[in-house]
Each structure stands twice: as structure tokens, then as C-alpha cells.
Amino acid sequence: VKAFVERVTAHFDGIPKIKLVADKIGVPSGYVALGILVVAMVLVFSEIGSTAICDLIGVIYPAYMSFKAIESSGADDDKQWLTYWVVFAVVKVTETFFDVILFWLPFYFLGKLFFLIWLAFPETRGALMIYE
């Protein structure tokens, strides 16, 4: 668990807003990021704003990382985030057509939240796996 938190901290130290919050409360940025994730999971599990929370998590972090990828010189991160947006769009369009059925699946939004995190997290490269 400690190694996982250290990897998450190393990754989220590069995001100024999370780093600022972490410094103000005196904990590593990995704990802040994981805390946000746990709160989101509890809200999604309790079905309070599930769609909005999944959409926010599926858009805010990837959008930030996409802007960073555009400004970087390498093309590998550009491919990662462009692929993410293609897969995300396919998921959203598919979800639009099957929303009536998917809504009745137990823990659908919690599974969707985990799926979006898996797609977006650079270490897992889930979007590239789905696309390929």
C-alpha cells in the first residue's frame, strides 16, 4: 500500500492545485488525490449525483493532462490522451443509447468510475489497451 501511495504522490505532485492543498493541510498529495477519489466513490455508491461525478472525473483530470501533453515535446503522451478522448466519446455515445438498461444494473456508476480511472491513469494506459 505504501508503494502505491508513493507512486500516486509522485504523479499528483505535478498538479499544482492538488500540491497546494496537500501542502496547506500537511499531507502528501497522494493522500489528497486518494481522498477525493474515496469521497467520489462514496457519493457514487450512494447514488448522489452519480452521473455528474463520473463525468467530472472523466473530464477534469484528462483535460488537464491533455493540456500538459500538448505543451510537451514528446508525442507519446499526445497519443495517450487523444486515444483516451476517442474511447471516452465512444463510451458516452454508447451510454446514451443504452442508458435505460444500464441505469438498472447494480453498481453501474461505481464500475463506470473505476473504468474511467483505469482508462485515464497513465500507468495503466487503459485507453490504449481498449483502442488497440
C-alpha positions in Angstrom: 0.0 0.0 0.0 2.8 2.4 0.9 4.5 1.9 -2.6 1.1 2.6 -4.3 0.6 5.8 -2.3 4.2 6.9 -3.1 3.5 6.3 -6.9 0.3 8.3 -6.6 2.0 11.0 -4.7 4.8 11.3 -7.2 2.3 11.6 -10.0 0.0 14.1 -8.3 2.9 16.3 -7.1 3.0 17.6 -10.7 -0.5 19.1 -10.4 -0.2 22.5 -8.7 -3.7 22.7 -7.2 -3.5 19.3 -5.6 0.0 20.0 -4.4 -1.1 23.4 -2.9 -4.0 21.8 -1.0 -1.7 19.0 0.2 0.9 21.5 1.4 -1.7 23.5 3.3 -3.1 20.5 5.2 0.3 19.0 5.6 -0.1 15.6 3.9 1.3 14.1 0.7 -0.6 14.9 -2.5 -1.3 11.2 -3.0 -3.5 11.2 0.1 -5.4 14.3 -1.2 -6.0 12.6 -4.6 -7.0 9.3 -3.0 -9.2 11.2 -0.5 -11.0 12.9 -3.4 -11.4 9.5 -5.1 -12.8 7.9 -1.9 -15.4 10.8 -1.5 -16.4 10.4 -5.1 -16.8 6.6 -4.7 -19.0 7.1 -1.6 -21.2 9.6 -3.4 -21.4 7.4 -6.5 -22.1 4.3 -4.3 -24.9 6.2 -2.6 -26.2 7.3 -5.9 -25.9 11.1 -5.1 -25.0 12.8 -8.3 -23.5 9.6 -9.9 -23.7 10.8 -13.4 -22.2 14.2 -12.7 -19.4 12.8 -10.6 -18.4 10.2 -13.2 -18.5 12.9 -15.9 -16.4 15.3 -13.8 -13.7 12.7 -13.0 -13.8 11.5 -16.7 -13.2 15.1 -17.9 -11.3 17.3 -15.5 -8.1 15.2 -14.9 -7.9 14.0 -18.5 -8.4 17.6 -19.8 -5.6 18.9 -17.5 -3.3 16.1 -18.6 -4.2 16.8 -22.3 -3.2 20.4 -22.0 0.1 19.3 -20.4 0.6 16.8 -23.3 0.0 19.5 -25.9 2.7 21.6 -24.3 5.2 18.8 -24.0 7.7 17.9 -26.8 7.1 14.2 -26.9 4.4 12.5 -29.0 3.8 9.5 -26.7 1.6 11.4 -24.2 -0.3 13.1 -27.1 -1.2 9.6 -28.3 -2.3 8.5 -24.8 -4.7 11.5 -24.3 -6.0 11.6 -27.8 -6.8 7.9 -27.5 -8.4 8.5 -24.2 -10.8 11.1 -25.7 -11.8 8.8 -28.5 -12.6 5.9 -26.1 -14.3 8.3 -23.7 -16.5 9.6 -26.6 -17.4 6.1 -27.6 -18.4 5.2 -24.0 -20.5 8.4 -23.7 -22.4 7.7 -27.0 -22.9 4.1 -26.2 -24.2 5.0 -22.8 -26.6 7.5 -24.3 -28.3 4.7 -26.3 -28.3 2.1 -23.6 -28.9 4.4 -20.6 -32.4 2.9 -19.9 -30.8 -0.6 -19.5 -27.6 0.5 -17.8 -29.4 2.5 -15.1 -30.9 -0.7 -13.7 -27.5 -2.5 -13.3 -26.4 -2.6 -9.7 -23.2 -0.6 -9.1 -23.1 0.5 -12.7 -21.8 4.0 -11.8 -19.2 2.7 -9.4 -18.0 0.4 -12.1 -18.0 3.2 -14.6 -16.0 5.4 -12.2 -13.3 2.7 -11.8 -13.3 2.1 -15.6 -12.8 5.8 -16.3 -9.9 6.0 -13.8 -8.4 2.9 -15.4 -8.7 4.5 -18.8 -7.2 7.8 -17.8 -4.4 6.8 -15.4 -1.1 7.0 -17.4 0.5 4.0 -15.6 -2.3 1.6 -16.7 -2.8 3.0 -20.3 -6.3 1.6 -20.3 -7.4 3.7 -23.2 -4.6 2.5 -25.4 -5.4 -1.1 -24.5 -9.1 -0.7 -25.4 -8.2 1.1 -28.6 -5.7 -1.4 -29.8 
